[in-house]
Amino acid sequence: MTTTKMSKRDLRNLSVPYTSLRPNLNQQDVIVLPDYYHRPNENNRCLAFTGIILLLSAALFFLYPSDPTLQLARIQLNNIGVISSPKLTLDLSFSLTIRVRNRNFFSMDYEKLVVSVGYRGRELGVVSSEGGGVRARGSSYVNATLDLNGLEVVHDMIYLIADLAKGVIPFDTNTKVDGVLGLFQFKIPLKVSPL
């Protein structure tokens, strides 16, 4: 068998032009297609899974409760009592206005707010307040009374003067809140105490 090499021009000259067939009216053409099953693309599954995870993460971030922030807005001295026996101690009473800021995306209604105040590992007094409410992403002002009983003048005052000279007084606070969280029409019971 011999093979001849043909040029493109020779191939064009050998081609036959297309001519349409005369339609045969008695014959019907049928095209049979195989069943087509669309298999989901693995990339689409991964993209959907990632989207669901991101959506759940965003919902958890916005709906997870965070602690309210407390800030002292005003303080006024009500009463001073000096006790000389057996040790020299002071009893102090203050009226406080505390700003409660809710950083959450839901409201907070509390029945009781109790803040224990300490200095250098010793509890000095307790601030208690009656109920109230703070709207979502808002703040509220709470009036409370702080009673400091048995403040030892010699022991605590030396440390207090040293801390004042540094410019910072390290008070310890322990907050307890009883109430409910409100999200849309749902009310979720809330009882928060630090560990």
C-alpha positions as CSV (number, residue, x, y, z in Angstrom):
1,M,0.0,0.0,0.0
2,T,1.3,3.3,-0.9
3,T,0.6,6.5,0.9
4,T,0.5,9.7,-0.8
5,K,0.8,13.0,0.9
6,M,-1.8,15.4,-0.2
7,S,-1.7,19.1,0.3
8,K,-4.6,21.2,1.7
9,R,-5.5,22.4,-1.8
10,D,-5.8,18.8,-3.0
11,L,-8.0,17.9,-0.1
12,R,-10.3,20.8,-0.8
13,N,-10.7,19.8,-4.4
14,L,-11.6,16.2,-3.4
15,S,-14.3,17.2,-1.0
16,V,-17.9,16.9,-2.1
17,P,-20.3,19.7,-1.3
18,Y,-23.2,18.9,1.0
19,T,-26.5,18.4,-0.7
20,S,-29.7,18.1,1.3
21,L,-31.7,14.9,1.0
22,R,-35.2,14.9,-0.3
23,P,-37.5,14.5,2.6
24,N,-39.2,11.2,2.7
25,L,-42.7,11.8,4.0
26,N,-43.4,8.2,5.0
27,Q,-40.3,8.0,7.3
28,Q,-40.0,9.5,10.7
29,D,-36.7,10.1,12.4
30,V,-36.4,9.3,16.1
31,I,-33.5,10.4,18.2
32,V,-32.9,8.3,21.4
33,L,-30.9,10.1,24.1
34,P,-29.5,8.2,27.1
35,D,-30.7,9.1,30.6
36,Y,-28.8,12.0,32.0
37,Y,-28.1,12.0,35.8
38,H,-26.6,15.2,37.1
39,R,-24.1,14.4,39.8
40,P,-23.6,17.4,42.1
41,N,-20.2,18.9,41.7
42,E,-18.0,18.4,44.8
43,N,-17.1,22.1,44.7
44,N,-20.8,23.0,45.1
45,R,-21.1,20.8,48.2
46,C,-17.9,22.3,49.7
47,L,-19.2,25.9,48.9
48,A,-22.6,25.1,50.5
49,F,-21.0,23.6,53.6
50,T,-18.6,26.6,54.0
51,G,-21.6,29.0,53.6
52,I,-23.6,27.2,56.3
53,I,-20.6,27.2,58.7
54,L,-20.0,30.9,58.1
55,L,-23.7,31.7,58.7
56,L,-23.8,29.6,61.9
57,S,-20.6,31.3,63.1
58,A,-22.0,34.7,62.5
59,A,-25.2,33.9,64.3
60,L,-23.3,32.5,67.3
61,F,-21.1,35.6,67.3
62,F,-24.0,38.0,67.4
63,L,-26.2,36.0,69.7
64,Y,-23.7,34.7,72.3
65,P,-24.2,36.7,75.5
66,S,-21.3,38.9,76.7
67,D,-21.0,40.4,80.2
68,P,-22.5,43.8,80.7
69,T,-20.0,46.6,81.4
70,L,-20.4,48.5,84.6
71,Q,-19.0,52.1,85.0
72,L,-19.2,54.4,88.0
73,A,-20.9,57.6,86.8
74,R,-21.3,59.4,90.1
75,I,-20.4,58.9,93.7
76,Q,-21.6,60.9,96.8
77,L,-20.5,60.4,100.4
78,N,-23.5,59.9,102.7
79,N,-22.2,58.9,106.1
80,I,-18.9,58.5,108.0
81,G,-18.7,56.5,111.2
82,V,-15.5,56.1,113.3
83,I,-15.2,53.1,115.6
84,S,-12.2,53.2,118.0
85,S,-12.6,50.0,120.0
86,P,-11.0,47.4,119.6
87,K,-9.3,48.7,116.5
88,L,-9.6,52.1,114.8
89,T,-12.0,51.4,111.9
90,L,-14.2,53.5,109.6
91,D,-17.7,52.8,108.4
92,L,-18.5,54.6,105.1
93,S,-21.7,54.9,103.1
94,F,-21.8,56.1,99.5
95,S,-24.6,56.8,97.0
96,L,-23.5,55.6,93.6
97,T,-24.9,56.0,90.1
98,I,-23.6,53.1,88.0
99,R,-23.9,53.0,84.2
100,V,-24.8,49.5,82.9
101,R,-24.0,49.0,79.2
102,N,-25.4,46.0,77.3
103,R,-23.2,45.1,74.4
104,N,-25.5,42.3,73.3
105,F,-28.0,42.2,70.4
106,F,-30.8,41.4,72.8
107,S,-32.4,43.1,75.8
108,M,-31.6,42.3,79.4
109,D,-34.1,42.7,82.3
110,Y,-32.6,42.1,85.7
111,E,-34.4,41.5,89.0
112,K,-31.3,42.1,91.2
113,L,-27.8,43.4,90.7
114,V,-25.3,42.7,93.5
115,V,-21.7,43.9,93.2
116,S,-19.2,43.0,95.9
117,V,-16.2,45.4,96.3
118,G,-12.9,44.3,97.6
119,Y,-9.4,45.8,98.1
120,R,-6.2,43.8,98.3
121,G,-8.0,40.5,98.7
122,R,-10.5,41.6,101.4
123,E,-14.1,42.3,100.9
124,L,-14.9,45.9,101.8
125,G,-18.6,46.1,101.0
126,V,-21.6,45.2,98.9
127,V,-23.5,47.3,96.4
128,S,-27.0,46.1,95.8
129,S,-29.6,47.5,93.4
130,E,-33.2,46.7,92.6
131,G,-34.3,45.5,89.2
132,G,-34.3,47.3,85.9
133,G,-33.8,46.8,82.2
134,V,-31.3,47.6,79.6
135,R,-32.3,47.5,75.9
136,A,-30.2,45.8,73.2
137,R,-27.0,47.6,72.5
138,G,-27.9,50.3,75.0
139,S,-27.1,51.6,78.5
140,S,-29.0,52.3,81.6
141,Y,-28.2,54.1,84.9
142,V,-28.7,52.4,88.2
143,N,-28.8,54.0,91.6
144,A,-27.2,52.0,94.4
145,T,-25.8,52.3,97.9
146,L,-22.3,51.2,98.9
147,D,-21.6,50.5,102.6
148,L,-18.0,50.0,103.6
149,N,-17.9,48.5,107.1
150,G,-14.8,47.9,109.2
151,L,-12.2,49.7,107.0
152,E,-9.0,49.5,109.1
153,V,-7.4,52.9,109.2
154,V,-3.8,51.9,109.8
155,H,-3.6,48.8,107.7
156,D,-5.7,49.8,104.7
157,M,-4.8,53.5,104.6
158,I,-1.0,52.8,104.1
159,Y,-1.8,50.7,101.1
160,L,-4.4,53.2,99.9
161,I,-1.9,56.1,100.1
162,A,0.7,54.1,98.2
163,D,-1.8,53.2,95.5
164,L,-2.9,56.8,95.2
165,A,0.7,57.9,94.7
166,K,0.9,55.4,91.8
167,G,-2.3,56.8,90.3
168,V,-4.3,53.5,90.3
169,I,-6.4,52.0,93.1
170,P,-6.9,48.2,92.4
171,F,-10.5,47.5,93.6
172,D,-11.8,44.0,93.0
173,T,-15.4,43.5,92.0
174,N,-17.6,40.5,92.0
175,T,-20.9,40.9,90.1
176,K,-24.1,38.8,90.4
177,V,-27.0,39.3,88.1
178,D,-30.5,37.6,88.2
179,G,-32.9,38.3,85.3
180,V,-33.9,37.4,81.8
181,L,-32.5,37.9,78.3
182,G,-35.0,39.0,75.7
183,L,-34.6,38.0,72.0
184,F,-37.6,38.9,69.9
185,Q,-40.6,37.5,71.9
186,F,-38.5,34.9,73.8
187,K,-37.4,35.3,77.4
188,I,-34.4,33.2,78.5
189,P,-33.7,33.0,82.3
190,L,-30.4,34.5,83.4
191,K,-28.4,33.9,86.5
192,V,-24.8,35.0,86.3
193,S,-22.2,34.6,89.0
194,P,-18.5,34.7,88.4
195,L,-16.4,31.6,89.0
